[in-house]
């Protein structure tokens, strides 16, 4: 019997969220609720700089959303009319991930298809272990389409033409293919994956916290705006960082050839 768990651990400015649901390691409605609760605990933490999402199963990030739950929903809706469209709680979790001030990293320690990949695409970075793993949105193979942002985020990440090809053909990508297309940012050797992820996220966490938050906000928000409005958003974020103690101190320290310890102020 499966047991959905979402565990939170902390290492200074880095929080790690581990999703487990043995033996299939799928994501369930309960898992979405638990993930929402964890995000609630993280959203107001000013000391947080990086959040890592990873899978608790060997060779599995999140296999996919639980098909049994989807099949039940299909039977309930079969032949019925459509009511008011409301965003599913899974959508809300992904939107909250994107809006989180901290940088978010999906550490893909194995397979991530369907809802698993949709969750990963809501993160700022995707790091993949090199191995016999596959990433993709194969929902058309079972008569549905991606339902947690897959059509929208993949098109924004890779372009509409590529998203059409991958989703309509239910294509599953090897790590190297995902890297070549830009779906993942790094592919690390499986044996060194935990250490490589740790180095990646702590490099981020060692950077200026106000600048990290401002850059994420400018990039995420500006991508949805016309250029002039995006430039205004960037200018506001730039002025916010320029007025910090960290910016003044770090630039003066750089002129002297000295390091600066970030204060977050």
C-alpha positions as CSV (number, residue, x, y, z in Angstrom):
1,X,0.0,0.0,0.0
2,X,1.4,3.4,-0.9
3,X,2.1,6.1,1.6
4,X,2.5,9.6,0.3
5,X,5.1,11.6,2.3
6,X,6.5,15.1,1.9
7,X,9.6,15.6,4.2
8,X,11.3,18.9,4.8
9,X,14.9,19.2,6.0
10,X,17.0,22.3,6.4
11,X,20.7,23.2,5.9
12,X,21.2,26.9,6.7
13,X,19.6,28.9,3.9
14,X,18.8,25.7,1.9
15,X,15.6,23.7,2.4
16,X,15.1,20.3,0.8
17,X,11.7,18.9,0.2
18,X,11.6,15.1,-0.5
19,X,8.6,13.5,-2.1
20,X,8.0,9.8,-1.4
21,X,5.2,7.4,-2.3
22,X,6.4,3.8,-2.4
23,X,6.3,1.6,-4.3
24,X,5.2,3.6,-7.4
25,X,6.4,7.0,-6.3
26,X,3.5,8.8,-7.9
27,X,2.0,12.1,-6.8
28,X,-1.5,12.0,-5.2
29,X,-4.0,14.6,-4.1
30,X,-2.8,14.0,-0.6
31,X,0.7,14.7,-1.7
32,X,-0.3,18.0,-3.3
33,X,-2.0,19.0,0.0
34,X,1.1,18.1,2.0
35,X,3.3,20.0,-0.5
36,X,1.1,23.0,-0.2
37,X,1.4,22.9,3.6
38,X,5.2,22.7,3.3
39,X,5.2,25.7,1.0
40,X,3.1,27.6,3.5
41,X,5.9,27.0,6.1
42,X,8.6,28.3,3.7
43,X,6.9,31.3,2.1
44,X,7.4,33.7,5.0
45,X,11.0,32.7,5.9
46,X,13.3,35.6,5.1
47,X,16.4,33.5,5.7
48,X,15.5,31.0,3.0
49,X,17.5,31.3,-0.2
50,X,17.1,28.0,-2.1
51,X,14.5,25.3,-2.0
52,X,15.3,21.9,-3.5
53,X,12.7,19.4,-4.5
54,X,13.8,15.8,-5.0
55,X,12.4,12.2,-5.0
56,X,12.7,9.8,-2.1
57,X,12.7,6.7,-4.4
58,X,15.7,5.2,-6.0
59,X,15.7,6.3,-9.7
60,X,12.4,8.2,-9.4
61,X,11.8,11.9,-8.9
62,X,8.0,11.7,-9.3
63,X,7.0,9.0,-11.7
64,X,3.7,10.7,-12.6
65,X,0.4,11.8,-11.1
66,X,-1.5,8.9,-9.7
67,X,-3.4,7.4,-12.7
68,X,-6.0,5.7,-10.5
69,X,-7.2,9.1,-9.2
70,X,-7.4,10.4,-12.8
71,X,-9.3,7.3,-13.9
72,X,-11.8,7.8,-11.0
73,X,-12.2,11.4,-12.1
74,X,-12.7,10.4,-15.7
75,X,-15.5,8.0,-14.7
76,X,-17.2,10.6,-12.6
77,X,-17.2,13.2,-15.4
78,X,-18.0,10.8,-18.2
79,X,-21.1,12.1,-20.1
80,X,-21.5,15.0,-17.7
81,X,-21.4,18.7,-18.6
82,X,-18.6,21.0,-17.8
83,X,-19.1,23.4,-14.9
84,X,-17.1,26.4,-13.9
85,X,-13.4,26.0,-14.6
86,X,-11.4,26.3,-11.4
87,X,-7.7,25.8,-11.1
88,X,-6.8,22.4,-9.5
89,X,-4.8,22.5,-6.2
90,X,-1.9,21.1,-8.2
91,X,-1.9,24.3,-10.3
92,X,-2.0,26.4,-7.2
93,X,1.0,24.6,-5.8
94,X,3.0,25.1,-9.0
95,X,2.1,28.8,-9.1
96,X,3.2,29.2,-5.5
97,X,6.5,27.5,-6.3
98,X,7.1,30.0,-9.1
99,X,6.2,32.9,-6.8
100,X,8.4,31.8,-4.0
101,X,11.0,34.5,-3.3
102,X,13.7,31.7,-2.8
103,X,15.3,30.1,-5.9
104,X,13.7,26.6,-6.5
105,X,15.6,23.6,-7.8
106,X,14.2,20.3,-9.0
107,X,16.8,17.7,-8.4
108,X,15.7,15.0,-10.8
109,X,17.2,11.9,-9.3
110,X,15.3,9.7,-11.7
111,X,12.2,9.4,-13.9
112,X,9.8,12.4,-14.1
113,X,6.8,12.1,-16.4
114,X,3.4,13.7,-16.5
115,X,2.7,15.5,-13.1
116,X,6.3,14.8,-12.0
117,X,7.7,16.8,-14.9
118,X,5.0,19.5,-14.5
119,X,6.1,20.0,-10.9
120,X,9.8,20.2,-12.1
121,X,8.9,22.7,-14.8
122,X,7.5,25.1,-12.1
123,X,10.9,25.2,-10.5
124,X,13.6,27.7,-11.5
125,X,16.2,25.1,-12.2
126,X,16.1,21.4,-13.2
127,X,19.1,19.2,-12.5
128,X,19.1,15.7,-13.8
129,X,21.0,12.5,-12.9
130,X,22.5,10.8,-15.9
131,X,21.1,7.3,-16.2
132,X,18.4,5.2,-17.8
133,X,15.8,7.8,-16.9
134,X,13.1,9.5,-19.0
135,X,11.4,12.9,-18.8
136,X,8.3,13.9,-20.7
137,X,4.5,14.4,-20.9
138,X,3.0,11.2,-22.2
139,X,-0.6,11.9,-21.3
140,X,-1.9,11.7,-24.9
141,X,-1.1,8.0,-24.8
142,X,-3.9,7.5,-22.3
143,X,-6.5,9.8,-23.9
144,X,-5.8,13.0,-21.9
145,X,-3.5,16.0,-22.1
146,X,-1.1,17.4,-19.4
147,X,-3.3,18.9,-16.8
148,X,-1.0,20.6,-14.3
149,X,0.5,23.3,-16.6
150,X,2.5,21.0,-18.9
151,X,1.1,22.5,-22.2
152,X,1.7,26.0,-21.0
153,X,5.1,25.7,-19.3
154,X,6.7,23.5,-21.9
155,X,5.6,25.9,-24.6
156,X,7.1,28.8,-22.7
157,X,10.4,26.9,-22.0
158,X,10.9,25.3,-25.4
159,X,8.6,27.1,-27.8
160,X,5.2,26.1,-29.1
161,X,6.6,24.0,-32.0
162,X,8.7,21.8,-29.8
163,X,6.0,21.5,-27.2
164,X,3.5,20.3,-29.8
165,X,6.0,17.7,-31.1
166,X,6.9,16.3,-27.7
167,X,3.3,16.4,-26.2
168,X,1.4,15.1,-29.2
169,X,3.9,12.3,-29.8
170,X,4.0,11.6,-26.0
171,X,7.8,11.7,-26.3
172,X,10.0,10.7,-23.4
173,X,13.4,12.2,-23.4
174,X,16.7,10.8,-22.1
175,X,18.8,13.1,-19.9
176,X,21.1,14.2,-22.7
177,X,18.2,14.9,-25.0
178,X,16.5,17.0,-22.3
179,X,19.7,19.0,-21.8
180,X,20.1,19.6,-25.5
181,X,16.5,20.9,-25.8
182,X,16.9,23.1,-22.7
183,X,14.4,21.2,-20.6
184,X,17.0,20.6,-17.9
185,X,19.9,23.0,-17.0
186,X,22.5,20.4,-16.0
187,X,23.1,16.6,-16.2
188,X,25.4,15.2,-13.6
189,X,26.9,11.7,-13.3
190,X,24.6,9.6,-11.3
191,X,27.3,8.5,-8.8
192,X,28.1,12.1,-8.0
193,X,24.6,13.5,-8.3
194,X,23.9,14.3,-4.6
195,X,27.3,16.1,-4.3
196,X,26.8,18.0,-7.5
197,X,23.4,19.1,-6.5
198,X,24.7,20.2,-3.1
199,X,27.5,22.2,-4.7
200,X,25.0,23.8,-7.2
201,X,22.5,24.9,-4.6
202,X,25.1,26.1,-2.0
203,X,26.7,28.2,-4.8
204,X,23.3,29.9,-5.3
205,X,22.7,30.2,-1.5
206,X,26.1,32.0,-1.1
207,X,25.0,34.8,-3.4
208,X,23.4,38.1,-2.6
209,X,20.0,37.2,-1.2
210,X,18.2,40.4,-2.1
211,X,19.6,40.3,-5.7
212,X,18.6,36.6,-6.0
213,X,15.0,37.5,-5.1
214,X,14.9,40.6,-7.3
215,X,16.4,38.9,-10.4
216,X,13.9,36.0,-10.1
217,X,11.0,38.4,-9.8
218,X,12.1,40.5,-12.7
219,X,12.7,37.5,-15.0
220,X,9.5,35.6,-14.0
221,X,7.3,38.6,-14.1
222,X,8.9,40.3,-17.1
223,X,8.5,37.2,-19.3
224,X,4.8,37.7,-19.4
225,X,4.9,41.5,-20.1
226,X,5.6,43.7,-23.2
227,X,9.2,44.9,-23.3
228,X,8.6,48.4,-22.0
229,X,6.6,47.1,-19.0
230,X,9.3,44.5,-18.4
231,X,12.0,47.1,-18.5
232,X,10.1,49.1,-15.9
233,X,9.8,46.0,-13.7
234,X,13.6,45.5,-14.1
235,X,14.3,49.1,-13.2
236,X,12.3,48.9,-10.0
237,X,14.0,45.7,-9.0
238,X,17.4,47.2,-9.9
239,X,16.8,50.3,-7.7
240,X,15.6,48.0,-4.9
241,X,18.9,46.2,-5.0
242,X,21.0,49.4,-5.5
243,X,19.6,50.8,-2.2
244,X,20.7,47.8,-0.1
245,X,23.5,47.7,2.4
246,X,24.8,44.7,0.6
247,X,25.1,46.4,-2.7
248,X,26.9,49.4,-1.3
249,X,29.2,47.3,0.7
250,X,29.9,44.7,-2.0
251,X,30.8,47.2,-4.6
252,X,33.1,49.1,-2.3
253,X,34.7,45.9,-1.2
254,X,35.2,44.9,-4.9
255,X,37.0,48.1,-5.6
256,X,39.3,47.3,-2.7
257,X,39.7,43.7,-4.0
258,X,38.2,42.4,-0.8
259,X,35.3,39.9,-0.2
260,X,31.9,40.9,1.3
261,X,29.8,38.8,3.6
262,X,26.2,39.1,2.6
263,X,23.8,40.5,5.3
264,X,20.5,40.3,3.4
265,X,20.0,44.0,4.0
